[in-house]
C-alpha cells in the first residue's frame, strides 16, 4: 500500500477558530485517501481548533502537537541559525517536538510522499531528508510581504529564503496559475501543479451567531457584506480602509446602505468603528455566511494586500451572489458575470452604480 506522511500547521477540515485553508487542507487529505494512500498525520495546531472526526477516522494515525504563542516564539528561536528571525512565517510550527516526531516516523516507515501543508511548516524541510517531499503553498509569502508598507523592505531576504526552502522540496502544489508562475520564477526545478478548487465547504466555528438571525436584520436596507477571518491583518486593515475612506462617500448618497462585517475574531479597532456608526454592524463569527451572501445587495472584497486565492470570493460566487473586488481580492479567481473587479479608487463609485441598477 502507498503511504504518505501528512504534516500540517492546522487540523485538516478543522472546527473552531478556522479559516478557508483548513477546508482546503482537508480536501487534500481526502484525495490521498481516495487514491489509496495510507495516511499518517502530524498536526502542530493551535488549541483554539480541534480535529475533524470524519477525517481522523480515515487516517492510519493522527498525532497532535499543541501550539500557542510561546511555542511559536520558541520554534523561531530554535531555528535561529536558519535566519528564522527575518523570515518567521516559515518556522512558527517547526518546533523541536515536531522535528523529533517526524524524523522518528521517517525512520520507522517507508513513505512514498512527505506532505507539508501551510507555509508555517515549510521550514521543516531544513530538518528532514526524503526523496519525495511535496509542499502545498497556500500563498507565496514573498509576494504578501512585497505588498505591505512596513515589511516590504525585507522582501529581498524573504524571497531568497523562500526560494532556498523551495529548493529542498520536490513538488509544489499552488493555488493559482499566478502563484505557479511566481514559484517558477524562483528557478524551482521540481514539478508545480495547480490545485482544482471545488465548491468551498464552510467549517464549524464555535460560539457563532446563527446567520438566520443576522439576515432578519437586512429588511428595508441596502446591505453590503464583507466576510473573512478578521485575525488576518489583510482582512482587518482592508475593511478598516473601506470604512474610513469609501463607506462615507456611499452613505452620503445612499443613507440606507448598511455594512455587515462577518467573520472570526474582529479586533477592538473594528468593533469601535462599528459601535460609533449605526450603519456598520460588526457581527463576528457566524454559522454559515452563505445565506447572507445570497440576501445581500452586494458582497465586497476590498483587499489591498495579501497573497493567494481569496477563498471568500470563491464562496460568494459558489453561492450565486455578486461581489465587488479589488484586483488583489479577485486574484486567482476566474472572470465571471457576478464578479466586478475595480481599482480601489473606483470602488465606492462602482458599488453606487450597482446599487442604483438594482
N, C-alpha and C positions, 0 to 999 in steps of 0.2 A: 504493500500500500504506500502511496505517496504521502510524504509527511512535510508539514510546514510549522515553523516556529513563528508565531504571530505576536510581535511586540508593539504595544500601543501606549500612548500617553493618556488615553481616556478609554473608558469602557466602550466597546463596540455596541452601538444601539442603546446607549445608556439611558437611564432615567435619573431625574434630579436636576441639578444645575447643568444644563446641556446647551450645546449649540448644534448647528447643522452638521458639523464634522463627524459627530458621533454616529449619526444615522448613516453617513457615507461609509464610515469605518465598518459599521455593522453589515452593510451591503457587501463589502469586500470579503468579510469573513464568510458570509453565506455563500458567495460564489465559490470559494475554495471548498467548502463542504459539498456543494453541488457537483464540483468537479472530481470528487472522490478523495480529497485530501483528508488525512488525519491531522487535526489542528490542535496544537498546544499553544495556549495563550499566556502571555505575561503582560500584565497591565500595571503601570505605575500611575495611578489615577487619584485625583483629589477626592477627599472623603465626602464632598458635597454631592457626589453622584454615586449611583450603585449599578450593579451589573443587570443586564437584561437576561432573565432566567431562560427565556426561549432560546437565546443564543448560547448560553453557557452549557445547556443540555446537548448542544451539537458538538461540543469540543471534547477532545480526549482528556485534556487537563486545562485548568483555568487558575492561574496564580495571580494574586492581587498584592501589590505593594501600595500602602497608603502614602499619599503625597500631600504636603502642606507648604506654607510659605517658608518655614525653617528648612525643610528638605530641599526646596528649590534653591535656596541660598547655599546650602552645604554641597549640593550637586555641582553648582557653578564653581565653588571654591575647590572642590576635589578635582576639577578639570582645568585648573588654572594654568597648568603647563601647556595646555592646548590653546591658550589665549582666550579662554571662555568668557572672561570679564568684558571683552569687547564684542562678543557675539553670544550673549547668554541664551538667546532664543533656541539654540540647538542643544542645550545642556540642562535645562531645568528638571528633566526627569532622569538624567543619566547619573543615577546615584550609585554608590559602591554596591549596594544591595542588588540593584538591577543588574549591574555588570556581573556580579558573582552568580546570580541565579541563571542568567542567560548563558554564561560560559559553562556552568555546570551542566545545563541541559544539552549544550552542544557536544560536550564530552561524552555524554551517555547515549545520545541519539544521533542517527544519520538523517539529517533533514535535507529535503530537496531544495527548500527555499527558507531563507530567513527574511521575514517581512517587517519593515519598520514603518509605523503609521504615525504621522504628525511630525512636524519639524523638531519638536522638543525632545524626540528620541533619536534624531539623526546623528547626534554626537556619539551614540553608541557604536557607530561604525568605526570609530577610533580604537575600540576596545575588543572587538571580536574578529575572528577570522573564519570566513566561509566562502565557498566557491560561487555562491549564488544569492547575494543579498539584494532584495528589492525594497524600494522606498516609495511610499505614497506621499507625494508633495501636495499637501492641501493648499499651499501657496508657495510662491517663490519669495523668500524672506527679503532678499536684497532689493527686490522691486518695492516691497512695502516700506523698507527703510528709506529708499530714494524719494518717496512721496511725502515724507514727514519733514517739517521745517527743522526740528531740533536734532533729529537723528541722521539726516542725510549727509552730514559732514563725515560720518564714519562709513558711508556707503561703500567706498573702495575696499575697505578692510572686510566688511561683511560679505561683499560679493566674492572676494578672494577666498574667504574662509568657507563659504557655502560651496564654492567651486571645488575646494580640496575635499570636502566631505562627499560631494557628488562622486568624485573620482574613486572613492572607497566602496561604492556600491556598483552593482552590475546591471540593474534595470531600474527605471523610474517611471512611475505612473503619474501623469499630470492631470490637472482638472480642465484644461482647455488647450486649444491649439496655440494660443498666445503664450501660455506657460511652457508648452513643449518647445517653442521657438526660443524662448529665453534660456531654457536649460541647454538647448543645443548650442547656443552662442557661447556657453562656457567651455566649449570643446569637450563636452561629455561624450565618451566613446561607446557607451553601452546603449541598450535598447530604451527608447522612450515611447510610451503609448499614452493615449488619452482615454480616460475612463468614460464609459457610457453612463450618463446620469439619467436614471429613470425618474418616475414620479417620487417626489421627496416626501417621505413619511415624517410626521411630527412626533417626536418622543414625548414622554410624560414628564412634565415639570411639576415638582412638588409645590404645595401652597399657592396654587394658581387661582385666578378668577375665572369663573365659567364664562366662556365667550358669549353665550346667550344673554347673560346679564349685561355685558358691555354693549352688545348690538341693540338691546332695547332702548338704550340712551341715544341712538343715532336718529331717532324720529324727529322730523321737522328741522333737520340740519343738513348742511353740505359737509360731508365728512371726508377727511384725509387720514389715511392710516400709514404709520411707519412701524415696521416690525423688525426686531433684531435683538441679539444678545447685547444688552447695554453695558456689560462688563468690558466689551471690546472698545478700545479708545476710538477707533474709526467710526463706530456707530454713535457713540456718545457725542463726540465733538462735531460730527456732521449734522446731527439733528439739532444740536445747540446753535450751530451756524444758521441752519434753516429757521429756527425760532427767532433768532435775533435779527437776521438780515433779509429774510424772504417772507416769512409769515406776516409781518406788519404790512407789507405792500398788498398782500392778498386780502386781509381783513379790512383794510382801508376801503377797498372796492366792493368786498362781499362780506358783510358783517356776520352772516350766519354760517361762515366756514369754521369748522372745528377740527382740531388736530388731535388724533389719538395715538399715543406712543405705547406700543405693546412690546413686551419682552423682558427678559430676565434682568434683575438687579440694576434698575435705574439709579444713577448716582444722585447725591444730595443736590448738586447744582441743577440737575434736570428737574428734580422734584420741586425745588424752589421756584423755578421758572413756571412750572405748571400751577403752583399754588397762587401765584400772583397774576395769572392770565386766565380768565374764565373760559376762553376758547381753547385752552390747551389741557389735555387730560393725560396724565402720566399714570398708566394703569399698572404696569409691572407684568409679571408672568401671567399668561392665560392658558386655558386648557388646550385650545387648538385655534390658531388665528384664521383658519380657512373661511369661516362664516363672515368674519369682519372684512376680509379681502373682498368677498363677493358683495357685501352690503354697502361698502364704502363707495362714494362717488369716484374717488381716485386713491390709489396707493402710491407712496413716494419712496424713492431710494436716492436721497441727495448725498451720496457718498463722495467725499472729497479726496480721500486717500485710502490705503489698504491695498490688498492684492488678492488674486484668486477669484474664482467664480462666486458671485454673491447668491448663495442658495436661497435667500429670502426672495429674490426676484424670480427664481425658478418656481418657488412655492406659489407666489402670486399668480404667475402665468398658468401654472398647473390648475389653479382654482378657477381659471377662466376670467380673471379680473384684469383691469387696466393698471399699468404702473408707469409713472414718470420717473426717469432715472438720469443721473449724470453719466458721462462716459465711463467713469470708474464704477458706478453702480451697475452698469449694464455689461461690464467687461466679461467676455467669455460666454455671453448669452446670445443665442441666435435671434436675428431680427424677426419680429412678428408684428401683426397689426395692433396688438394690445400693448406693445412696449414703445414708449415715446422717449427717445434719448435726446437730451438737450444739454447745452453748456450751462454752467451754474449761473451765468449772467442772465440767461433767458428762463431760468427755472420757474420763477414766480409767474411770469407772463404766460408761459405755456400752461400752467395749472389754471390760471384765469380763463384762458382761451378754451380749454377743455370743459371747464365748469359751465361756461356760457353756452357751449354747444349741447349741453345735456337738456 
